[in-house]
């Protein structure tokens, strides 16, 4: 396998929406219903929303490809600026900051180095924004993702809530010095 990471373009919107619809449910806690997950996907991870994200100068989206496959195998999204969430603003300690809003890899590619390559490229992109820190929210029951983020250098600094459909989830807020 030969993977590569590049900045996404508007032409990637449909592929990113497909990838998000496949990978987002994997990060949801066991009590999350398929209906709640689908409501979130429809509202936040549609082709239209990715088209908006890709046009937003405060966002950087990266996409990972495996040369052997036509579809993307992973993606990340950074969001520059002060967090809108009060719980996050109170928890993070580094300013200026950038949010790692999305970080997903197809399950068939877990453990193959794709996540590490994608994270390295994402950290480089975050540093280029001029931010001193990067933060993210991760579900408190998603131990696999938490382990990956710890290995990447993130530390837990607080908690926040995250709405998925009709369900309010509990997330840890993690932060990394850039």
C-alpha positions as CSV (number, residue, x, y, z in Angstrom):
1,X,0.0,0.0,0.0
2,X,1.2,3.5,-0.8
3,X,-0.8,6.2,0.8
4,X,-0.6,9.9,0.1
5,X,-2.2,12.9,1.9
6,X,-3.1,16.1,0.1
7,X,-5.3,19.1,0.6
8,X,-8.9,18.5,-0.4
9,X,-10.6,20.5,-3.1
10,X,-14.2,21.2,-3.9
11,X,-14.1,18.3,-6.3
12,X,-13.6,16.0,-3.3
13,X,-16.9,17.0,-1.6
14,X,-18.9,13.9,-2.7
15,X,-16.1,11.5,-1.8
16,X,-15.7,13.2,1.6
17,X,-19.4,13.0,2.3
18,X,-19.3,9.3,1.4
19,X,-16.3,8.7,3.6
20,X,-17.9,10.6,6.5
21,X,-21.1,8.6,6.3
22,X,-19.1,5.4,6.5
23,X,-16.7,6.4,9.3
24,X,-18.8,8.7,11.6
25,X,-20.9,5.8,13.1
26,X,-17.7,4.0,14.1
27,X,-16.9,6.8,16.5
28,X,-20.3,6.9,18.1
29,X,-20.9,5.3,21.5
30,X,-22.8,2.0,21.8
31,X,-26.0,3.8,23.0
32,X,-26.2,6.0,19.9
33,X,-29.0,5.0,17.5
34,X,-28.7,4.7,13.8
35,X,-31.4,7.3,13.4
36,X,-29.4,9.8,15.5
37,X,-26.3,9.1,13.6
38,X,-28.1,9.5,10.3
39,X,-29.6,12.8,11.5
40,X,-26.1,14.1,12.2
41,X,-24.7,12.8,8.9
42,X,-27.6,14.5,7.0
43,X,-27.1,17.8,8.9
44,X,-23.3,18.0,9.1
45,X,-21.7,15.6,6.7
46,X,-23.6,16.0,3.4
47,X,-22.1,16.9,0.1
48,X,-23.5,20.4,0.5
49,X,-21.9,20.8,3.9
50,X,-18.5,19.6,2.6
51,X,-18.8,22.0,-0.3
52,X,-19.3,24.8,2.2
53,X,-16.4,23.6,4.4
54,X,-14.1,23.4,1.4
55,X,-15.0,27.1,0.5
56,X,-14.4,28.3,4.0
57,X,-11.0,30.0,4.4
58,X,-11.0,29.2,8.1
59,X,-11.0,25.4,7.3
60,X,-8.4,23.1,6.0
61,X,-9.4,19.6,4.9
62,X,-6.9,16.9,4.1
63,X,-7.7,13.6,2.4
64,X,-5.7,10.4,2.4
65,X,-5.6,8.1,-0.6
66,X,-4.2,4.6,-1.2
67,X,-2.9,4.4,-4.7
68,X,-4.5,1.0,-5.1
69,X,-8.1,2.4,-4.4
70,X,-10.1,5.0,-6.2
71,X,-11.9,6.3,-3.1
72,X,-10.3,8.2,-0.3
73,X,-9.4,6.2,2.8
74,X,-9.3,9.0,5.4
75,X,-9.7,12.7,6.0
76,X,-9.2,15.4,8.6
77,X,-10.7,18.9,9.0
78,X,-9.1,21.8,10.9
79,X,-11.1,24.8,11.9
80,X,-9.2,28.0,12.8
81,X,-10.3,30.4,15.5
82,X,-11.7,30.7,18.9
83,X,-14.1,27.8,19.8
84,X,-17.8,28.7,19.9
85,X,-18.4,26.1,22.6
86,X,-18.2,27.7,26.2
87,X,-17.0,24.4,27.7
88,X,-14.2,24.2,25.2
89,X,-13.2,27.8,25.7
90,X,-12.9,27.2,29.4
91,X,-10.9,24.0,29.0
92,X,-8.2,24.8,26.5
93,X,-5.1,26.7,27.6
94,X,-3.3,27.6,24.3
95,X,-4.2,30.5,22.1
96,X,-4.4,31.0,19.2
97,X,-5.9,27.6,18.6
98,X,-7.2,25.4,15.9
99,X,-9.7,22.6,16.2
100,X,-9.2,19.1,14.8
101,X,-12.9,18.8,13.9
102,X,-12.7,15.6,12.0
103,X,-10.2,12.7,11.9
104,X,-11.4,9.5,10.3
105,X,-9.9,6.5,8.5
106,X,-11.8,3.6,6.9
107,X,-11.8,0.6,9.2
108,X,-10.0,-1.6,6.7
109,X,-7.0,0.7,6.9
110,X,-6.7,0.9,10.7
111,X,-3.3,-0.1,12.0
112,X,-1.6,0.4,8.7
113,X,0.0,3.8,9.3
114,X,-2.6,5.8,7.4
115,X,-3.8,7.6,10.6
116,X,-0.2,8.5,11.5
117,X,0.5,9.9,8.1
118,X,-2.7,11.8,8.1
119,X,-2.1,13.2,11.6
120,X,1.5,14.2,10.6
121,X,0.2,16.2,7.6
122,X,-2.6,17.7,9.7
123,X,-0.1,18.8,12.4
124,X,2.0,20.5,9.7
125,X,-1.1,22.2,8.3
126,X,-2.1,23.3,11.8
127,X,1.3,24.8,12.5
128,X,1.1,26.8,9.2
129,X,-2.0,28.5,10.6
130,X,0.1,30.2,13.3
131,X,-1.9,28.5,16.1
132,X,0.0,27.6,19.4
133,X,-2.3,24.7,20.1
134,X,-4.8,22.3,18.6
135,X,-7.8,20.8,20.4
136,X,-10.4,18.2,19.7
137,X,-13.5,16.5,21.2
138,X,-13.6,12.7,21.5
139,X,-16.4,10.6,22.9
140,X,-15.6,9.4,26.4
141,X,-16.4,5.8,25.4
142,X,-14.2,5.8,22.2
143,X,-11.1,4.3,23.7
144,X,-9.5,3.4,20.4
145,X,-9.5,7.1,19.3
146,X,-8.4,8.3,22.7
147,X,-5.4,6.0,22.5
148,X,-4.5,7.3,19.1
149,X,-4.7,10.9,20.2
150,X,-2.6,10.2,23.3
151,X,0.1,8.6,21.2
152,X,-0.1,11.7,18.9
153,X,0.6,13.9,21.9
154,X,-2.8,15.1,23.0
155,X,-3.7,15.5,26.7
156,X,-7.1,15.7,28.3
157,X,-8.0,19.2,29.5
158,X,-11.7,19.1,30.0
159,X,-15.1,17.8,29.0
160,X,-17.9,19.0,26.7
161,X,-21.2,17.9,25.3
162,X,-21.8,16.9,21.7
163,X,-25.2,16.7,20.0
164,X,-25.8,13.6,17.8
165,X,-29.4,13.7,16.5
166,X,-31.6,13.8,19.6
167,X,-28.9,12.5,21.9
168,X,-26.5,14.6,23.9
169,X,-23.1,12.8,24.2
170,X,-20.2,13.4,26.6
171,X,-16.8,14.1,25.1
172,X,-13.4,14.7,26.5
173,X,-11.6,17.8,25.3
174,X,-8.0,17.0,24.3
175,X,-5.3,19.6,23.5
176,X,-1.9,19.5,21.9
177,X,0.9,22.1,21.9
178,X,2.0,22.8,18.3
